[in-house]
Amino acid sequence: MKSKRFEELEKRPVNQDGFVDEWVEEGLIAMQSPNDPKPSIKIVNGEVVELDGKDKADFDLIDSYIAQYGIDLTRTEEVMAIPSKELANKIVDPNISREEIVQLTTAATPGKLNEVVGYMNVVEMMMAVQKMRARRRPTTQSHVTNVRDNPVQIAADAAEGALRGFDEQETTVAVARYAPFNAVAIMVGSQTGRPGVLTQCSLEEATELDLGMRGFTAYAETISVYGTEQVFTDGDDTPWSKGFLASCYASRGLKMRFTSGTGSEVQMGYAEGKSMLYLETRCIYLTKAAGVQGLQNGSISCIGVPGAVPSGIRAILAENLIAMLLDLEVASGNDQTFSHSDIRRTARLLMQFLPGTDFISSGYSATPNYDNMFAGSNFDADDFDDYNVIQRDLKVDGGLRPVSEEDVVAVRNKAARALQGLFDKLGLPTITDEEVEAATYARGSQDMPERDMVQDIKAAQELLTQGKTGLDLVKGLSESGFEDVATSLLNLLKQRVAGDFLQTSSIFDADWNVISAVNDKNDYAGPGTGYRLDGAEWEKVKAIPKAINPKDI
């Protein structure tokens, strides 16, 4: 006979997840592989001649780049002499300032920081994250996509997302040639919902850069770096080529960050027997060395790999922390879905949600997950109310705010109409009143009428061949009566010229002031300090629509 309790447990969602034992030789180990190098450095005449046990003659491309650009050598020998356990204690200690810690950690080697975080449990890492994130106020980012690449729905979903509080929004495509429409739609929709939201369209790198230079996007983050030379060069890339690409974005006033994450090297078959975290640490150092202001990390699209091994979710938190220790903006994952278990996916979120990161999610799906073209998100549009209640329960700012149905309907309708008017002025395929009405009330693409995708794709490509830019969008919106949305787009283009939002952890407030690690430094120094959810923002978080006012009874 079988135990009835075990029969019932077998049906639980968590038992649909995949789990695997560690396999050190193939790098299927989250942290502290016996093959991870011991921390070391030797400097001769200002040049690194040994890095984490490897002589200069044996450096690969990644070692060379990190040694040349990625480590502050002025204090390296001092920092390397500090016992790793002692340095871990300093990082957690709220009495030691973030500024003091950054001076130490940016002088350490990848092997040193990998060893340091190995001494921390997840509570200690969260305490460190609360102090070490770059910007004082945490926020979050959303995905806005759909399986049909319907631009009307994208505009409406982006407007709702902006109203709910997302400071950045990202789209991608089901069909690559739809990209210009998706980029335009998310930008128009987000600026309708709330001026100052930054948007991007995730694509292959050449097209993504092209759209950015035209003014159809405001930032980029899908510039991937890897922790072993074999994986890096498989895509005909080098650290130098990625650094050059970063400079291209910066030259046109586009905010950007690299992307990496534990598990990518294992997934691609070249982990060299090292732990996932050690290889990710090398990626973080590459980002720092390239002069890029931030990093999207937290396993992202590879989360199934660390999520299957012991301590894997802990390793994801550790990689976020290491990026902060190198003074980078962090978009900390909580991105691609990884578990059938609601309990498990919430536990994964809380590691970044509770202490706060620059962007708690680098892709909370603002649509139902069936429409998410990034392979689904850890949280989606059906979770908005749960997310808002968790913020209220714990008095934690996760970046979102409760909204009324009336306000959502109104802003979705306005965004759809704005895109309708813009398409008309640009001579693009007609957006019908039926589509506007459907987008106003839709949950997802299943509620939308079908468009002629062949005509849409043809017209989207003509936008590029005709040389249209962000100024054409401003003009079209103005001529169709949406002056406020046109003004927001123009302000966004002006910010590209000023370049102030290229600073670490930058976002905009409603008045187009840049809020970043420069003018909103994280000043956490223990209880009663740092960012606190209080005042008007706490009142907004408390005001969930379902709450009963006792005075009304």
C-alpha positions as CSV (number, residue, x, y, z in Angstrom):
1,M,0.0,0.0,0.0
2,K,1.1,3.6,-0.6
3,S,0.8,6.4,1.9
4,K,-2.2,8.5,1.1
5,R,-0.4,11.6,2.4
6,F,2.4,11.0,-0.1
7,E,-0.1,10.4,-2.9
8,E,-1.6,13.8,-2.2
9,L,1.8,15.5,-1.8
10,E,2.8,14.1,-5.3
11,K,0.0,16.2,-6.8
12,R,1.3,19.5,-5.4
13,P,2.5,22.0,-7.9
14,V,6.1,22.0,-6.6
15,N,6.4,18.4,-7.6
16,Q,6.0,19.4,-11.2
17,D,9.3,21.4,-11.0
18,G,12.6,19.9,-12.0
19,F,15.3,19.2,-9.5
20,V,18.8,17.7,-10.0
21,D,21.7,16.8,-7.8
22,E,25.0,18.7,-8.1
23,W,27.4,17.7,-10.8
24,V,30.6,19.5,-10.1
25,E,32.6,18.4,-13.1
26,E,30.1,20.1,-15.4
27,G,29.5,23.2,-13.3
28,L,26.1,22.1,-12.1
29,I,26.7,23.6,-8.7
30,A,25.4,26.9,-7.5
31,M,28.1,28.2,-5.2
32,Q,31.6,27.3,-3.9
33,S,32.7,24.6,-6.3
34,P,35.9,22.9,-5.3
35,N,37.1,24.0,-8.7
36,D,36.6,27.7,-8.0
37,P,39.9,29.5,-7.9
38,K,41.3,30.7,-4.6
39,P,41.6,34.5,-4.4
40,S,44.9,36.0,-5.3
41,I,46.5,38.9,-7.1
42,K,50.1,40.0,-8.0
43,I,50.9,43.5,-9.3
44,V,54.2,44.4,-10.9
45,N,54.8,48.0,-12.0
46,G,51.1,48.6,-11.9
47,E,50.2,45.6,-14.1
48,V,48.3,42.5,-12.9
49,V,50.5,39.5,-13.6
50,E,48.4,37.0,-11.5
51,L,44.7,36.9,-11.0
52,D,43.0,34.4,-8.8
53,G,45.7,31.8,-9.1
54,K,46.3,32.3,-12.9
55,D,49.4,33.7,-14.4
56,K,49.2,36.4,-17.0
57,A,50.5,34.1,-19.7
58,D,47.4,31.9,-19.1
59,F,44.8,34.7,-19.0
60,D,41.9,34.2,-21.3
61,L,40.0,37.2,-22.9
62,I,37.9,37.7,-19.7
63,D,40.8,37.6,-17.4
64,S,42.7,40.1,-19.5
65,Y,39.8,42.5,-19.7
66,I,39.1,42.4,-15.9
67,A,42.8,42.7,-15.0
68,Q,43.2,45.7,-17.3
69,Y,39.9,47.6,-16.6
70,G,37.8,46.0,-13.9
71,I,39.7,46.3,-10.6
72,D,40.8,49.4,-8.6
73,L,44.4,48.5,-8.0
74,T,45.1,51.3,-5.6
75,R,43.9,49.3,-2.6
76,T,43.9,45.8,-4.0
77,E,46.7,44.4,-1.9
78,E,45.2,45.8,1.3
79,V,41.7,44.4,0.5
80,M,43.0,41.0,-0.5
81,A,44.8,40.7,2.9
82,I,41.5,41.2,4.7
83,P,40.1,37.7,5.7
84,S,37.0,37.0,3.6
85,K,34.8,36.3,6.6
86,E,35.8,39.7,8.1
87,L,35.0,41.5,4.9
88,A,31.6,39.7,4.8
89,N,30.9,41.0,8.3
90,K,31.8,44.6,7.2
91,I,29.4,44.3,4.3
92,V,26.5,43.3,6.6
93,D,27.3,45.7,9.4
94,P,25.0,48.8,9.1
95,N,27.5,50.9,11.0
96,I,30.0,50.7,8.1
97,S,28.8,52.9,5.3
98,R,28.1,51.9,1.8
99,E,30.8,54.3,0.5
100,E,33.5,52.6,2.7
101,I,32.4,49.2,1.5
102,V,32.5,50.1,-2.2
103,Q,36.1,51.3,-1.9
104,L,37.0,47.9,-0.6
105,T,34.9,45.7,-2.8
106,T,35.8,47.4,-6.1
107,A,39.5,46.7,-5.3
108,A,38.8,42.9,-4.8
109,T,39.2,40.2,-7.4
110,P,36.3,38.0,-8.7
111,G,37.5,35.1,-6.6
112,K,37.6,37.2,-3.5
113,L,34.0,38.4,-3.7
114,N,32.9,34.9,-4.7
115,E,34.5,33.7,-1.5
116,V,33.1,36.6,0.6
117,V,29.4,36.0,-0.2
118,G,29.9,32.3,0.4
119,Y,30.0,33.1,4.2
120,M,26.5,34.7,4.1
121,N,23.1,33.1,4.5
122,V,20.2,34.7,2.7
123,V,19.1,36.9,5.6
124,E,22.6,38.3,5.8
125,M,22.7,38.9,2.1
126,M,19.3,40.7,2.3
127,M,20.7,42.9,5.1
128,A,23.6,43.7,2.8
129,V,21.4,44.4,-0.2
130,Q,19.4,46.9,1.9
131,K,22.6,48.9,2.4
132,M,24.4,48.2,-0.8
133,R,21.8,49.0,-3.6
134,A,22.9,52.2,-5.4
135,R,19.7,54.2,-5.4
136,R,17.8,55.0,-2.2
137,R,14.3,54.3,-3.5
138,P,13.6,50.9,-5.0
139,T,11.3,50.4,-8.0
140,T,10.5,47.8,-10.6
141,Q,10.2,47.1,-14.3
142,S,7.6,45.3,-16.5
143,H,7.3,43.2,-19.6
144,V,4.7,44.4,-22.1
145,T,4.2,41.9,-24.9
146,N,1.6,39.8,-26.6
147,V,1.6,36.7,-28.8
148,R,0.2,38.6,-31.8
149,D,2.5,41.7,-31.5
150,N,-0.7,43.7,-31.5
151,P,0.4,47.3,-31.1
152,V,-2.9,48.6,-29.8
153,Q,-2.9,46.1,-27.0
154,I,0.8,47.0,-26.3
155,A,-0.1,50.7,-26.0
156,A,-3.0,50.0,-23.7
157,D,-1.0,47.6,-21.5
158,A,1.9,50.0,-21.3
159,A,-0.4,52.8,-20.2
160,E,-1.9,50.7,-17.4
161,G,1.6,49.6,-16.4
162,A,2.8,53.1,-16.1
163,L,-0.2,54.1,-14.1
164,R,0.4,51.2,-11.7
165,G,4.0,52.4,-11.0
166,F,6.5,50.7,-13.4
167,D,9.4,53.1,-14.0
168,E,10.7,51.0,-16.9
169,Q,8.9,48.9,-19.4
170,E,10.3,46.4,-21.9
171,T,8.8,44.7,-24.9
172,T,9.9,42.2,-27.5
173,V,8.5,40.5,-30.5
174,A,7.0,37.3,-31.7
175,V,7.9,38.3,-35.3
176,A,11.2,40.2,-35.6
177,R,10.0,42.5,-38.3
178,Y,7.2,43.8,-36.1
179,A,9.8,45.5,-33.8
180,P,9.3,49.2,-34.9
181,F,5.6,49.0,-34.1
182,N,6.1,47.4,-30.7
183,A,8.8,50.0,-29.8
184,V,6.5,52.9,-30.9
185,A,3.5,51.4,-29.2
186,I,5.1,50.8,-25.8
187,M,6.6,54.3,-25.8
188,V,3.4,56.0,-26.7
189,G,1.4,53.9,-24.2
190,S,3.8,54.4,-21.3
191,Q,4.0,58.2,-21.8
192,T,0.2,58.3,-21.9
193,G,0.0,56.5,-18.5
194,R,2.7,58.5,-16.8
195,P,5.3,60.9,-18.2
196,G,8.9,59.8,-17.7
197,V,8.7,56.0,-17.9
198,L,11.6,54.5,-19.8
199,T,11.0,51.9,-22.5
200,Q,13.0,49.5,-24.6
201,C,12.5,46.8,-27.3
202,S,14.5,43.7,-26.8
203,L,15.9,42.4,-30.0
204,E,19.1,41.3,-31.7
205,E,21.7,43.9,-31.0
206,A,22.0,45.7,-34.4
207,T,18.2,46.3,-34.6
208,E,17.9,47.3,-31.0
209,L,20.7,49.9,-31.4
210,D,19.0,51.2,-34.6
211,L,15.7,51.7,-32.9
212,G,17.4,53.5,-30.0
213,M,19.3,55.8,-32.3
214,R,16.0,56.7,-34.1
215,G,14.4,57.7,-30.8
216,F,12.0,54.8,-30.7
217,T,13.4,53.6,-27.3
218,A,15.0,55.2,-24.3
219,Y,17.2,52.4,-22.8
220,A,18.6,48.9,-23.5
221,E,19.6,46.0,-21.4
222,T,19.8,42.8,-23.5
223,I,23.5,43.1,-24.2
224,S,24.7,39.7,-22.8
225,V,28.0,38.9,-21.3
226,Y,29.3,35.5,-20.2
227,G,31.7,34.0,-17.7
228,T,33.8,31.6,-19.9
229,E,35.7,32.5,-23.1
230,Q,34.1,29.6,-25.1
231,V,30.6,30.7,-24.4
232,F,31.4,34.4,-25.0
233,T,33.1,33.8,-28.3
234,D,30.4,31.4,-29.6
235,G,28.4,34.5,-30.5
236,D,31.4,36.1,-32.3
237,D,31.7,38.5,-29.3
238,T,34.5,39.6,-27.1
239,P,34.6,41.9,-24.0
240,W,36.0,44.6,-26.3
241,S,33.1,44.4,-28.8
242,K,30.6,44.6,-26.0
243,G,32.4,47.6,-24.6
244,F,32.3,49.3,-28.0
245,L,28.5,48.6,-28.2
246,A,28.0,50.2,-24.8
247,S,29.8,53.3,-26.0
248,C,27.5,53.5,-29.0
249,Y,24.5,53.7,-26.8
250,A,26.1,56.2,-24.5
251,S,27.1,58.4,-27.5
252,R,23.4,58.9,-28.3
253,G,22.2,59.5,-24.8
254,L,20.7,56.0,-24.3
255,K,20.8,54.5,-20.9
256,M,21.9,50.8,-21.1
257,R,23.0,48.0,-18.9
258,F,24.5,44.6,-19.6
259,T,22.7,41.3,-19.0
260,S,24.1,38.1,-17.4
261,G,23.0,35.5,-14.9
262,T,23.9,32.3,-13.1
263,G,23.5,29.2,-15.2
264,S,24.1,30.5,-18.7
265,E,27.5,28.8,-19.1
266,V,26.1,25.4,-17.8
267,Q,23.2,25.7,-20.1
268,M,25.5,26.3,-23.1
269,G,27.9,23.5,-22.1
270,Y,31.1,25.3,-21.2
271,A,31.2,25.9,-17.4
272,E,34.7,24.6,-17.0
273,G,33.7,22.9,-13.8
274,K,33.4,26.2,-11.9
275,S,30.4,27.2,-9.8
276,M,27.6,29.2,-11.4
277,L,28.2,32.1,-9.0
278,Y,31.9,32.3,-9.7
279,L,31.3,32.5,-13.5
280,E,28.6,35.1,-12.9
281,T,31.0,37.1,-10.8
282,R,33.3,37.3,-13.8
283,C,30.4,38.7,-15.8
284,I,29.7,41.4,-13.2
285,Y,33.4,42.4,-13.3
286,L,33.2,42.6,-17.1
287,T,30.3,45.0,-16.8
288,K,32.2,47.2,-14.4
289,A,35.3,47.0,-16.6
290,A,33.3,48.2,-19.6
291,G,32.2,51.3,-17.8
292,V,28.5,50.3,-18.0
293,Q,26.3,51.8,-15.3
294,G,24.3,48.7,-14.5
295,L,23.5,45.1,-15.0
296,Q,20.4,43.0,-15.4
297,N,21.2,39.8,-13.4
298,G,19.4,37.3,-11.3
299,S,19.7,34.3,-13.7
300,I,17.0,35.8,-16.0
301,S,16.3,33.3,-18.8
302,C,18.6,30.6,-17.3
303,I,16.8,30.4,-14.0
304,G,15.7,26.8,-14.5
305,V,19.3,25.7,-14.1
306,P,20.2,27.3,-10.6
307,G,16.5,26.7,-9.6
308,A,17.1,23.0,-9.9
309,V,20.2,22.7,-7.7
310,P,20.7,23.1,-4.0
311,S,21.3,26.7,-2.9
312,G,20.4,27.9,-6.4
313,I,18.0,30.7,-5.4
314,R,20.5,31.8,-2.7
315,A,23.1,32.1,-5.5
316,I,20.8,34.4,-7.5
317,L,20.6,36.7,-4.5
318,A,24.4,36.5,-4.1
319,E,24.9,37.6,-7.7
320,N,22.6,40.6,-7.2
321,L,24.6,41.5,-4.1
322,I,28.0,41.2,-5.9
323,A,26.8,43.6,-8.6
324,M,25.9,46.1,-5.9
325,L,29.3,45.6,-4.3
326,L,30.8,46.8,-7.5
327,D,28.6,49.9,-7.4
328,L,26.4,48.9,-10.3
329,E,22.7,49.5,-10.9
330,V,20.9,46.2,-10.5
331,A,17.8,45.0,-12.3
332,S,17.5,41.9,-10.1
333,G,15.6,39.3,-12.1
334,N,12.3,37.9,-10.8
335,D,11.9,37.7,-14.5
336,Q,11.3,34.4,-16.3
337,T,9.0,32.0,-14.6
338,F,10.7,29.0,-13.1
339,S,8.2,27.1,-10.8
340,H,4.7,25.7,-10.8
341,S,4.5,26.5,-7.1
342,D,3.0,29.9,-6.0
343,I,4.8,29.4,-2.7
344,R,8.1,28.9,-4.3
345,R,7.9,31.8,-6.8
346,T,6.8,34.1,-4.0
347,A,9.8,33.0,-1.8
348,R,12.1,33.7,-4.8
349,L,10.6,37.2,-5.1
350,L,11.0,38.1,-1.4
351,M,14.8,37.9,-1.6
352,Q,14.9,41.1,-3.5
353,F,11.4,42.5,-2.6
354,L,12.1,42.8,1.1
355,P,15.4,44.6,1.1
356,G,14.7,46.4,-2.1
357,T,16.8,46.7,-5.3
358,D,17.0,49.3,-8.0
359,F,14.6,47.2,-10.1
360,I,13.1,44.4,-8.0
361,S,11.8,42.7,-11.2
362,S,13.5,43.1,-14.5
363,G,10.3,42.0,-16.1
364,Y,7.1,41.7,-14.0
365,S,4.7,40.7,-16.8
366,A,2.1,43.5,-17.2
367,T,0.1,41.1,-19.2
368,P,-1.2,37.6,-18.4
369,N,1.6,35.1,-18.8
370,Y,0.0,33.5,-21.9
371,D,0.9,36.8,-23.7
372,N,4.4,37.1,-22.3
373,M,6.9,36.6,-25.1
374,F,9.9,36.4,-22.7
375,A,8.7,32.9,-21.8
376,G,6.5,34.0,-18.9
377,S,7.3,35.9,-15.7
378,N,7.6,35.1,-12.1
379,F,4.6,37.4,-11.5
380,D,2.1,38.6,-14.0
381,A,-1.0,40.9,-14.4
382,D,-3.2,38.4,-12.6
383,D,-1.0,38.9,-9.5
384,F,-1.4,42.6,-9.3
385,D,-3.7,42.5,-6.3
386,D,-1.6,39.9,-4.4
387,Y,1.5,42.0,-5.0
388,N,-0.2,45.2,-3.7
389,V,-1.5,43.3,-0.6
390,I,2.0,42.0,0.2
391,Q,3.3,45.5,0.0
392,R,0.5,46.6,2.4
393,D,1.0,43.6,4.7
394,L,4.7,44.2,5.2
395,K,4.9,47.9,4.6
396,V,7.4,47.4,1.9
397,D,7.7,49.4,-1.3
398,G,7.8,47.0,-4.2
399,G,7.3,49.8,-6.8
400,L,3.6,49.3,-7.6
401,R,0.5,51.1,-6.4
402,P,-3.2,50.1,-6.2
403,V,-5.4,51.7,-8.9
404,S,-9.1,52.0,-9.6
405,E,-10.8,50.2,-12.4
406,E,-12.1,53.6,-13.7
407,D,-8.7,55.1,-14.0
408,V,-7.3,52.0,-15.7
409,V,-10.1,51.9,-18.3
410,A,-9.6,55.6,-19.0
411,V,-5.9,55.5,-19.5
412,R,-6.0,52.3,-21.6
413,N,-8.6,54.0,-23.8
414,K,-6.6,57.2,-24.2
415,A,-3.4,55.2,-25.1
416,A,-5.2,53.2,-27.7
417,R,-6.8,56.4,-29.2
418,A,-3.4,58.1,-29.2
419,L,-1.8,55.3,-31.1
420,Q,-4.8,55.3,-33.5
421,G,-4.3,59.0,-34.2
422,L,-0.5,58.5,-34.6
423,F,-1.0,55.7,-37.1
424,D,-3.4,57.8,-39.1
425,K,-1.0,60.8,-39.3
426,L,1.9,58.5,-40.3
427,G,-0.1,56.7,-42.9
428,L,0.2,53.4,-41.2
429,P,-2.5,50.6,-41.3
430,T,-5.8,51.7,-39.7
431,I,-6.5,51.1,-36.1
432,T,-10.3,50.7,-35.9
433,D,-12.6,52.0,-33.2
434,E,-13.4,48.3,-32.5
435,E,-9.8,47.7,-31.7
436,V,-9.6,50.7,-29.4
437,E,-12.7,49.5,-27.6
438,A,-11.3,46.0,-27.2
439,A,-7.9,47.2,-26.0
440,T,-9.7,49.4,-23.4
441,Y,-11.2,46.4,-21.7
442,A,-9.0,43.5,-22.7
443,R,-7.3,41.1,-20.3
444,G,-5.0,39.9,-23.1
445,S,-4.7,39.1,-26.8
446,Q,-7.5,36.5,-26.7
447,D,-9.9,39.5,-26.2
448,M,-8.5,41.5,-29.2
449,P,-9.7,41.4,-32.9
450,E,-7.1,40.2,-35.3
451,R,-5.1,42.6,-37.4
452,D,-3.7,42.1,-40.9
453,M,-0.2,41.1,-39.8
454,V,1.2,41.1,-43.3
455,Q,0.3,44.7,-43.8
456,D,1.5,45.7,-40.3
457,I,4.9,44.1,-40.9
458,K,5.2,45.7,-44.3
459,A,4.4,49.1,-42.8
460,A,6.7,48.6,-39.8
461,Q,9.6,48.1,-42.1
462,E,8.6,51.1,-44.2
463,L,8.9,53.2,-41.0
464,L,12.6,52.3,-41.0
465,T,13.3,52.7,-44.7
466,Q,11.6,56.1,-44.7
467,G,13.9,57.2,-41.9
468,K,11.2,58.1,-39.4
469,T,12.4,59.2,-35.9
470,G,11.1,60.1,-32.5
471,L,10.4,63.6,-33.8
472,D,7.9,62.2,-36.3
473,L,6.1,60.5,-33.4
474,V,5.9,63.8,-31.6
475,K,4.6,65.6,-34.6
476,G,2.0,62.9,-35.4
477,L,0.7,62.9,-31.8
478,S,0.5,66.7,-31.7
479,E,-1.4,66.8,-35.0
480,S,-3.9,64.2,-33.8
481,G,-4.8,66.2,-30.7
482,F,-2.7,64.4,-28.0
483,E,-0.5,67.4,-27.1
484,D,0.3,66.1,-23.6
485,V,1.6,62.7,-24.9
486,A,3.5,64.5,-27.6
487,T,5.1,66.8,-25.0
488,S,6.1,63.8,-22.9
489,L,7.8,62.1,-25.9
490,L,9.5,65.4,-26.7
491,N,10.8,65.7,-23.2
492,L,12.1,62.2,-23.4
493,L,14.0,63.1,-26.5
494,K,15.4,66.2,-24.8
495,Q,16.7,64.1,-22.0
496,R,18.6,62.0,-24.5
497,V,20.4,65.2,-25.5
498,A,21.1,66.2,-21.9
499,G,22.3,62.7,-21.0
500,D,21.8,63.2,-17.3
501,F,19.9,59.9,-17.0
502,L,22.9,57.9,-18.1
503,Q,23.9,58.0,-14.4
504,T,23.7,54.9,-12.3
505,S,20.2,53.7,-11.4
506,S,18.5,56.6,-13.1
507,I,14.7,57.0,-13.4
508,F,12.5,60.1,-13.8
509,D,9.9,61.5,-11.5
510,A,6.7,63.1,-12.8
511,D,8.4,66.4,-13.3
512,W,11.2,65.0,-15.4
513,N,13.8,65.2,-12.7
514,V,16.4,62.5,-12.8
515,I,16.4,60.4,-9.7
516,S,19.7,58.3,-9.5
517,A,22.5,57.1,-7.3
518,V,24.0,60.5,-7.7
519,N,21.3,62.6,-6.2
520,D,19.3,59.9,-4.4
521,K,22.1,57.9,-2.8
522,N,21.2,54.9,-0.6
523,D,22.0,56.1,2.9
524,Y,20.9,53.1,4.9
525,A,22.8,52.9,8.2
526,G,20.5,50.7,10.4
527,P,17.0,51.0,11.9
528,G,15.4,54.4,11.3
529,T,17.6,55.3,8.4
530,G,17.5,54.9,4.6
531,Y,14.4,54.7,2.5
532,R,11.2,54.2,4.4
533,L,7.7,53.7,3.0
534,D,5.8,56.5,4.7
535,G,3.8,59.7,4.1
536,A,1.8,60.0,0.9
537,E,3.3,56.9,-0.6
538,W,2.3,54.7,2.3
539,E,-1.2,56.1,2.1
540,K,-1.3,55.0,-1.6
541,V,-0.1,51.5,-0.7
542,K,-2.6,51.1,2.0
543,A,-5.5,52.2,-0.2
544,I,-6.4,48.8,-1.8
545,P,-9.9,49.0,-3.4
546,K,-11.2,46.1,-1.3
547,A,-10.3,47.7,2.1
548,I,-13.4,48.6,4.1
549,N,-13.5,52.1,5.7
550,P,-15.1,51.6,9.2
551,K,-16.5,55.1,9.0
552,D,-18.7,54.0,6.1
553,I,-20.4,51.2,8.0
